[in-house]
Amino acid sequence: MSIFVNTKNEQEEKVLIAFLDSLDYKYQSDINDEPAEVEAAFLNEYNEDINQADKEIESGNFISHEDVEQLFEKRRKLI
């Protein structure tokens, strides 16, 4: 999963990076503000996520729609 964030200023960026570092998250912060470069980085990451999801589905690692409906039905009964 990927999240694209535009910070408002350098201070926000430093706080966000410190937070991500503290939780040992992987991130990419060297993207310029050039729209074409930002778009290319986003699309690249998005396509990688789609490819990974396809591999998981092909290997049988997914939840069927019926299973999801049953899960929500059980949760409704508990509430």
KOLLUM-936754 format. One record per residue (C-alpha): residue number from 0; chain; x negated, y negated, z. Coordinates in steps of 0.05 Angstrom, whole numbers. Layout:
N
NUM, A, X, Y, Z .
...
This chain:
79
0, A, 0, 0, 0 .
1, A, -24, -69, -16 .
2, A, -6, -138, 9 .
3, A, -25, -202, -27 .
4, A, -32, -263, 18 .
5, A, -45, -335, 1 .
6, A, -69, -372, 63 .
7, A, -55, -447, 71 .
8, A, -125, -466, 93 .
9, A, -193, -440, 112 .
10, A, -175, -433, 186 .
11, A, -116, -388, 170 .
12, A, -161, -346, 125 .
13, A, -213, -338, 181 .
14, A, -159, -317, 231 .
15, A, -129, -267, 183 .
16, A, -197, -238, 166 .
17, A, -215, -232, 240 .
18, A, -149, -196, 252 .
19, A, -160, -148, 194 .
20, A, -231, -135, 217 .
21, A, -209, -121, 288 .
22, A, -162, -67, 264 .
23, A, -213, -40, 214 .
24, A, -168, -53, 154 .
25, A, -197, -52, 85 .
26, A, -185, -116, 46 .
27, A, -212, -156, -12 .
28, A, -225, -229, -1 .
29, A, -270, -249, -59 .
30, A, -214, -264, -108 .
31, A, -218, -334, -138 .
32, A, -158, -380, -143 .
33, A, -158, -371, -218 .
34, A, -88, -347, -236 .
35, A, -113, -297, -287 .
36, A, -162, -266, -238 .
37, A, -111, -263, -182 .
38, A, -61, -231, -229 .
39, A, -112, -180, -255 .
40, A, -132, -160, -184 .
41, A, -59, -153, -163 .
42, A, -41, -111, -224 .
43, A, -102, -67, -215 .
44, A, -84, -53, -143 .
45, A, -11, -43, -161 .
46, A, -28, 7, -216 .
47, A, -74, 45, -168 .
48, A, -16, 50, -118 .
49, A, 31, 75, -172 .
50, A, -21, 127, -195 .
51, A, -30, 151, -123 .
52, A, 45, 157, -114 .
53, A, 51, 197, -178 .
54, A, -3, 245, -154 .
55, A, 33, 254, -88 .
56, A, 99, 268, -123 .
57, A, 66, 318, -171 .
58, A, 36, 355, -111 .
59, A, 104, 359, -78 .
60, A, 89, 308, -23 .
61, A, 155, 270, -23 .
62, A, 223, 267, 12 .
63, A, 285, 283, -28 .
64, A, 343, 234, -31 .
65, A, 387, 285, 5 .
66, A, 338, 290, 62 .
67, A, 337, 214, 70 .
68, A, 413, 213, 71 .
69, A, 414, 266, 125 .
70, A, 363, 228, 166 .
71, A, 405, 165, 164 .
72, A, 468, 203, 180 .
73, A, 434, 232, 242 .
74, A, 410, 163, 263 .
75, A, 480, 135, 257 .
76, A, 507, 189, 303 .
77, A, 456, 171, 356 .
78, A, 476, 98, 356 .
